[in-house]
Amino acid sequence: MRVPYDTMKGEFCRVLTKKGLRKEKAELSARLFADASRDGVYTHGLNRFVKFMKSVDNGTVDLQAEASCAEYYGFFERWDGHRGPGNLNAYRCTERAIELAKQYKIGVIGLRNTNHWMRPGNYGLMAVDNDCIGIFFTNTVPNMPPWGGKDAKLGNNPVVFAAPNGDTPMLVDVAMSMFSYGKLEAYKREGKLLPVEGGFNSKQELTKDPSEILETHESLPIGYWKGSGISLALDLIASTLSGGRTSKMVGELPAETELSQTFIVIDINQFPDRDEILRKISDTLEDLKLAEPVKEGVPVHFPGEHMKQIREENMKLGVPVDEHYWQNVLDM
């Protein structure tokens, strides 16, 4: 089933305004959710919207709260999200980091007391649309064991790296687990096994069954011990820069909230070798694609390369939707 992009965005906006969010804020939030599905990140678009509204209803997310600057130190500022909508808080902090980068070459925002930022790739695209490099990361509730451990002590702490490259920017948007929990839920709903092992079952065995991983909350770190270490580092840096909670502290709350996030933007336009930087980015990405493919007819591509094609197809044919989630939105 496919739904026109504008219809999806309109339904999201209708639900948000019905819940009391101001029209301009509702339109922005709706666009961010719809853009995620439009670009093929269905787990953090329509699918996540339903879960987001449950967080609003149970009081985890304060729809009326807005992020504000708490401390400022030139190119670096600390912001407080006041437990407001995570995507709106992240959008505002990315916007501010871009403003700082235009002034100082680099802008850094540490955001505390915020909520799930939904699809973080949206913020990477904001950076590249302004000829900037973007680096963004967040902590989460503990949902991944440290390497060699059984208990979930780490968050899967997603990170985004974005670099401009004309209309096909490089966009790395990954969690520190093999699969995000949204992706695990999607595989479970479809009754499919994961393509590779994604976590541990109750017997501490690696498994491709998403249901088993969702039950144990023991996802597999990317790169095994390496992903475990990177997750820890991202958590400590995000909580330090923001003055906010670590994943351990988030886990002590009754729900996943009061997260810590970092937004780093670098304006390449202010470097004397701007054109050379863009050329190197383009040449590197094109060279990567020249690698001989393992499977004949399946060429190598760089992260973010297929997004343009997916976006154009979904704008033309309509955005694919899970009928269950779509009906949930229509019933709200």
PyMOL commands that set and color helices and strands:
alter all, ss='L'
color gray80, all
select helices_A, chain A and resi 5-18+23-38+42-44+46-57+86-104+121-129+181-190+210-216+225-242+247-250+268-270+274-289+307-317+323-330
alter helices_A, ss='H'
color red, helices_A
select strands_A, chain A and resi 2-3+68-73+76-80+106-114+132-138+159-163+170-174+199-200+206-207+259-267+319-320
alter strands_A, ss='S'
color yellow, strands_A
deselect
rebuild
show_as cartoon
